[in-house]
Amino acid sequence: MYTPVKCYRPYYGPFDPCPPIEIKCFSTPPQLYVGFQQPGLPQFSLQEALCRGTLWPCFYDPYPAVKGES
């Protein structure tokens, strides 16, 4: 199933010197879930495509907002 953010619980041993990070998360790009590019996909306008970094909306994946940033 496609979800842009995957999370897992890493193993930490009883003698690890640092406090454990209970849940680690990472981002997966949408192109991993597209087998091949279909003809006739919707497209952004040229100006919007240059701003977003892709011509096709299905491949657009914005960076997550940084906490504390407005």
MIKOLKOL-545534 format. One line per 4 residues: number of its first residue (from 1); their letters; for each residue x, y, z of N, C-alpha, C, O. Coordinates in nm, 3 decimals, m for minus. Atoms other than C-alpha are relative to their C-alpha. Layout:
! MIKOLKOL-545534
NUM = A = X:Y:Z:X:Y:Z:X:Y:Z:X:Y:Z | ... $
This chain:
! MIKOLKOL-545534
1 = MYTP = 0.084:m0.118:0.000:0.000:0.000:0.000:0.088:0.125:0.000:0.190:0.129:0.069 | m0.080:m0.122:0.008:0.129:0.347:m0.086:m0.029:0.092:0.117:m0.143:0.135:0.138 | 0.004:m0.105:m0.101:0.197:0.573:0.206:0.131:0.076:m0.014:0.236:0.013:m0.027 | m0.123:m0.076:0.023:0.449:0.857:0.170:0.101:m0.012:0.114:0.220:0.013:0.093 $
5 = VKCY = m0.092:0.012:m0.114:0.598:0.796:0.517:m0.013:m0.139:0.059:m0.124:m0.184:0.091 | m0.004:0.132:m0.062:0.701:0.456:0.654:0.068:0.013:0.135:0.162:0.092:0.150 | m0.059:m0.002:m0.134:0.783:0.396:1.020:0.027:m0.142:0.048:m0.042:m0.237:0.009 | m0.031:0.131:m0.057:0.941:0.109:1.210:0.061:0.020:0.139:0.105:0.130:0.174 $
9 = RPYY = m0.059:m0.001:m0.134:1.062:0.024:1.560:0.132:m0.076:m0.005:0.132:m0.198:m0.019 | m0.129:0.070:0.005:1.436:m0.051:1.561:0.028:m0.075:0.129:m0.024:m0.042:0.236 | m0.043:0.075:m0.117:1.591:m0.302:1.796:0.102:0.082:0.076:0.190:0.145:0.016 | m0.105:m0.056:m0.084:1.789:m0.163:2.084:0.025:m0.096:0.114:m0.068:m0.149:0.175 $
13 = GPFD = m0.039:0.097:m0.100:1.981:m0.378:2.324:m0.002:0.059:0.141:m0.007:0.181:0.157 | 0.005:m0.047:m0.137:1.978:m0.357:2.703:0.127:0.075:0.042:0.125:0.148:0.140 | m0.126:m0.065:m0.037:2.340:m0.235:2.708:0.039:0.113:m0.095:0.153:0.158:m0.092 | m0.028:m0.113:0.089:2.315:0.036:2.440:0.028:0.125:0.084:m0.046:0.153:0.179 $
17 = PCPP = m0.037:m0.114:m0.084:2.486:0.351:2.576:m0.091:0.122:m0.018:m0.098:0.207:0.071 | 0.084:m0.117:0.026:2.242:0.600:2.419:m0.147:m0.033:0.026:m0.188:m0.149:0.015 | 0.143:0.027:m0.015:1.874:0.642:2.494:m0.060:m0.042:m0.135:m0.020:0.012:m0.239 | 0.052:0.052:0.128:1.669:0.455:2.231:m0.092:0.098:m0.070:m0.163:0.176:m0.006 $
21 = IEIK = 0.098:m0.069:0.082:1.481:0.615:1.947:m0.109:m0.104:m0.025:m0.086:m0.202:m0.096 | 0.103:0.103:0.002:1.152:0.427:1.978:m0.057:m0.025:m0.140:m0.080:m0.140:m0.177 | 0.057:0.015:0.134:1.015:0.494:1.627:0.084:0.083:m0.097:0.109:0.201:m0.073 | m0.071:m0.071:0.106:1.213:0.585:1.314:m0.089:0.003:m0.123:m0.154:m0.096:m0.157 $
25 = CFST = 0.083:m0.016:0.119:1.038:0.719:1.004:0.084:0.049:m0.117:0.185:0.117:m0.099 | m0.066:m0.046:0.121:1.146:0.777:0.645:m0.103:0.020:m0.109:m0.212:m0.037:m0.104 | 0.090:m0.033:0.110:0.987:0.910:0.328:0.030:m0.087:m0.121:0.147:m0.115:m0.150 | m0.018:0.076:0.124:0.931:0.703:0.013:m0.056:0.082:m0.116:m0.166:0.136:m0.106 $
29 = PPQL = 0.047:m0.079:0.113:0.901:0.873:m0.327:m0.110:m0.073:m0.077:m0.111:m0.196:m0.082 | 0.112:0.063:0.069:0.585:0.812:m0.534:0.040:m0.082:m0.123:m0.035:m0.173:m0.160 | m0.037:0.075:0.121:0.774:0.682:m0.841:0.031:m0.147:0.031:0.038:m0.229:m0.061 | m0.020:0.140:m0.036:0.844:0.361:m0.646:m0.125:m0.083:m0.023:m0.116:m0.205:m0.040 $
33 = YVGF = 0.127:0.071:0.008:0.477:0.270:m0.678:m0.066:0.008:m0.137:m0.179:m0.037:m0.155 | 0.053:m0.007:0.136:0.429:0.344:m1.050:0.082:m0.096:m0.085:0.202:m0.075:m0.105 | m0.072:0.100:0.078:0.519:0.041:m1.262:0.057:0.058:m0.129:0.175:0.038:m0.160 | m0.044:m0.069:0.120:0.538:0.239:m1.586:m0.090:0.121:m0.019:m0.201:0.126:0.033 $
37 = QQPG = 0.073:m0.125:0.016:0.425:0.581:m1.696:m0.106:m0.014:m0.108:m0.075:m0.040:m0.224 | 0.112:0.011:0.092:0.082:0.572:m1.857:m0.001:0.118:m0.099:0.036:0.229:m0.060 | 0.015:m0.114:0.092:0.026:0.782:m2.171:m0.122:0.083:0.039:m0.222:0.028:0.087 | 0.114:m0.088:m0.025:m0.202:1.082:m2.127:m0.020:0.039:0.145:m0.131:0.076:0.184 $
41 = LPQF = 0.013:m0.042:m0.140:m0.131:1.155:m1.760:m0.025:0.151:0.007:0.025:0.225:m0.078 | 0.017:m0.144:m0.015:m0.249:1.497:m1.639:0.135:0.067:0.026:0.225:0.007:0.085 | m0.127:m0.073:m0.014:0.025:1.762:m1.643:m0.024:0.135:0.066:m0.130:0.196:0.050 | 0.000:m0.136:m0.053:0.103:2.078:m1.450:0.024:0.096:m0.116:0.075:0.056:m0.221 $
45 = SLQE = m0.041:m0.101:0.097:0.132:2.402:m1.644:0.152:0.013:0.007:0.214:m0.029:0.105 | m0.146:m0.009:0.004:0.490:2.482:m1.744:0.055:0.076:0.121:0.153:0.031:0.182 | m0.048:m0.078:m0.114:0.533:2.749:m1.474:m0.012:m0.079:0.130:0.080:m0.080:0.212 | 0.020:0.077:m0.123:0.387:2.528:m1.202:0.094:m0.121:0.004:0.143:m0.157:0.111 $
49 = ALCR = m0.092:0.114:0.006:0.598:2.230:m1.319:0.141:0.042:0.039:0.211:m0.033:0.106 | m0.133:m0.049:m0.037:0.915:2.439:m1.285:0.009:0.026:0.150:0.113:0.005:0.211 | 0.001:m0.025:m0.145:0.814:2.537:m0.930:m0.003:m0.130:0.079:0.061:m0.140:0.184 | 0.017:0.125:m0.074:0.722:2.183:m0.825:0.109:m0.103:m0.030:0.128:m0.196:0.048 $
53 = GTLW = m0.109:0.092:0.033:1.010:2.003:m1.000:m0.042:m0.123:m0.078:0.039:m0.213:m0.099 | 0.048:0.111:0.082:0.795:1.763:m1.203:m0.115:0.047:m0.088:m0.186:0.141:m0.053 | 0.107:m0.035:0.091:0.557:1.780:m1.495:m0.132:m0.068:0.038:m0.239:m0.016:0.008 | 0.119:0.080:m0.029:0.314:1.517:m1.363:m0.036:0.006:0.148:0.049:m0.018:0.233 $
57 = PCFY = 0.043:m0.008:m0.140:0.109:1.561:m1.044:0.017:m0.131:0.078:0.040:m0.127:0.199 | m0.014:0.126:m0.074:0.129:1.189:m0.958:0.142:m0.022:0.051:0.164:m0.104:0.140 | m0.139:0.013:m0.047:0.508:1.225:m0.916:0.042:0.111:0.095:0.156:0.114:0.140 | m0.033:m0.111:m0.089:0.492:1.539:m0.702:0.000:m0.049:0.145:m0.097:m0.109:0.190 $
61 = DPYP = m0.013:0.040:m0.139:0.613:1.477:m0.347:0.072:0.113:0.075:0.195:0.120:0.072 | m0.065:m0.111:m0.069:0.674:1.789:m0.137:0.079:m0.048:0.122:0.050:m0.153:0.179 | m0.073:0.031:m0.122:0.927:1.787:0.143:m0.090:0.024:0.120:m0.171:0.117:0.119 | 0.083:m0.023:m0.119:0.766:1.752:0.485:0.040:0.130:0.068:0.157:0.170:0.065 $
65 = AVKG = m0.028:m0.125:m0.070:0.736:2.073:0.685:0.090:m0.027:0.121:0.074:m0.127:0.192 | m0.090:0.010:m0.114:1.010:2.125:0.941:m0.071:0.055:0.122:m0.132:0.162:0.116 | 0.066:m0.047:m0.122:0.880:2.154:1.297:0.060:0.133:0.044:0.182:0.151:0.044 | m0.046:m0.132:m0.046:0.900:2.511:1.423:0.013:0.099:m0.114:0.043:0.216:m0.091 $
69 = ES = m0.010:m0.090:0.114:0.900:2.655:1.070:m0.140:0.046:m0.040:m0.232:m0.035:m0.046 | 0.132:m0.051:0.037:0.612:2.879:0.968:m0.020:0.001:m0.148:m0.126:0.041:m0.195 $
